[in-house]
Structures are given as structure tokens and as C-alpha cells.
Amino acid sequence: MKKAHVFQYILVTILAVGFFGCKPADDGDVIKIGEFASLTGREATFGQSSHAGTALAIEEINAQGGVLGKKLVLITQDDQSKAGEPATVVRKLISRDKVVAVLGEVASSRSLEAAPICQNAKIPMISPSSTNPKVTETGDYIFRVCFIDPFQGTVMANFATKTLKLKNVAVLTDVKSDYSVGLAKFFKETFVQSGGKIGSEASYSGGDRDFKAQLTTIKAANPEGIFIPGYYTEVGLIAQQARQLGITVPLFGGDGWESSKLVEIGGQAIEGAYFSTHYSPEQQTQQSVQFVEKYKAKYNSLPDAMAALGYESALILADAIKRAGSTEGSKIRDALAATRDFEGVTGKTNIDENRNAEKPAVILTIKNGEFKYVETVEP
């Protein structure tokens, strides 16, 4: 079963949870969990992977008896990768479906759109993998189970200087993406502090397809590498066009690269590039090995970082509800804030005072069209 079949399964699960979601709001035999994700649209692979991991976790929790003696019902809404949709679907989850908590989103811009709605309703929200610091700054009901961009930017700046031995790099940023702008900022600060030079900066807007003008300017600056803190949808095209222009220096970026579509779009041009992310199925911890086995059994494919973090977000929420002994928003919020030493598939999770997770990062490279583990970087 390849990605298309995983998505077909996802559509079936959404139809199933949608049926349960139409039950009366005062139905006391289930606990309703909301999820919003980019199941279609420009960054669909992010939401599809995250949802696959989340659905697997919910299934496992229910097979073990559920939480507080009740089964969990996952009510999933597709935000179509579009601005404006997260606010609409999250309002539905809260007001119509009466969910006790919300899981989502992968993209920081879409999490930032939904977070104020959850905060105002006092409904805990957990982002699996939005890394922009502003997400949890929205308020005390907003959490994440991934590292944040100041850490990721530092990781990639140190990787550039220490492993790749680069002293002069270019940065190409998506100015429409909170994620890209934030990650670029933190990378540049650390790289310069380490003695490096940002020899050229250029920008584009998400959805663009022609990057030759920016890349021509970058080429003229003669950098030793190019940092591209964007999403796979554009990064693959950027790699293709960079190589067509004769740019041969290393390309590297962040977790927004992680999608099988990156290799489909970039082809040979993306070979040898590097990116930071949250997880690799090559990690050999007991939790990771078991997760890979269960994921492969269900979907017949390897999980990526978005799947692992979706899985982990649901498990951490269930653990918090158990410890709270309640589905009241304030009590779940307090239990989430008290999460310490949660052993998950991506490592040990500790939620800090800003509701961010202290987690390790991994560096992957693209080799023969596959993502290969390079190293782990602890916080």
C-alpha cells in the first residue's frame, strides 16, 4: 500500500468518525477529540501522514479500553491547506461537535489561525509539528509535541558550520510562510554568531513555480551552500532550477522538506541535500521499532516524522486526560502542562513552561531517492 492507498484509508476513517460526530453532544459513552489537517491541497502529504499516525494511536488506545472507561472518537476536518479554512473547521469542531481537545496542525501558519479560537473557548490544542514559536505564545491552552524553530535553526546552523564546513551561505525564504520566515531568522542569527556569513538573501511566495531570478542572484554571490527553510512543494522545484543554472553547492533546510513528494518533484536535483526533522524510522529505540511495525502492518508503508508526531500527540493527550481524571478543558490543560518524561517514538517529551516540547532533532540526507538518517542532535 503506497501513499495513495494510505489516503484512501484516511478518507474511510474520516467518513467513519464523521458518522459518530453526528451523535448527540450529550452522548456520555465517548470522548470526542477534534483534528484539523491538510488532507488535500498544496501540503496534503503533511496532513495525510499526521492523520495516519493520529488514527493509529486512537485505534490502539480504544483497543486497550479507551480513556476513563470511554472510547475515543476522532472527528477529523480537512482544512485543504488553505488560509481561512482552519478557523472555519475548528469552530465547527468546538461548537457543533463539542470536542474536548483539538489536535493539529502541521503548518505553523494554519496553527496560528486556529489557536486563538481554541484559546478563547478554553479547549486545549496540541500541534503535532508546528515549529514557529508564536504558536504556543497564543495562550495557556495551546501546546505542541515538537521542538521549535530557535532550536531547529541552531541545529542547521551548527550542521552547516561543523559538518558541512560552510562559511558563506545564501538563504532563500518563503515570505508568505510564518514557518519559513521564523526558521530563516533563527538560522541566520546562529550562523553569523558562529562566524559564518550570509552572502546572499532572496525570497519567494508559497505557490510560486519560477525561481530562476532569485537563483541567478544567489549564484552571482558565489555561496558555498543554500539554506532553504521552505516546504517540499517549492523546494523540489528550487532544487531542479538551481541545478539547471549550474549551481552545484549543497542545499539544506528544515522539517518542511519531509515528504515523499520532495523526491518526486526534485528528482536527481535533490540528491545529497540535507534537512532537519523530528524522527527517522531508522531510529532503533524500542518505542520506534514497535511503532514502525504497527504502522507498516496498517498502512504497508514506512512512517515519516509527521506520522510519528501525529501518533505521539494523540498518546500525550490521552495520557493527560487519564491523569486529569476529567474531560474538563482546564483540567486537561493542567495535566498537559505537567507532562514530564513521556517516552514516545520520537524521544522523551517534556513540556516546558511555555508549553513547548523539549525534543531532539535528527538530520536526514537524500540518497538514491530515499531519506537516510545522518545524526541525532539533543536539545
Secondary structure, DSSP 8 states (H G I E B T S, - for coil): --HHHHHHHHHHHHHHHHHHHTS-TT-TTEEEEEEEE--SSTTHHHHHHHHHHHHHHHHHHHHTT-BTTBEEEEEEEE-TT-TTHHHHHHHHHHHTS--SEEE--SSHHHHHHHHHHHHHHT--EEESS---THHHHT-TTEEESS--HHHHHHHHHHIIIIIS--SEEEEEEETT-HHHHHHHHHHHHHHHHTT-EEEEEEEE-TT----HHHHHHHHHT--SEEE--S-HHHHHHHHHHHHHTT--S-EEE-GGG-SHHHHHHHGGGGTT-EEEES--TT---HHHHHHHHHHHHHHSS---HHHHHHHHHHHHHHHHHHHHTS--HHHHHHHHHT--SEEETTEEEEE-TTS-EE--EEEEEEETTEEEEEEEE--
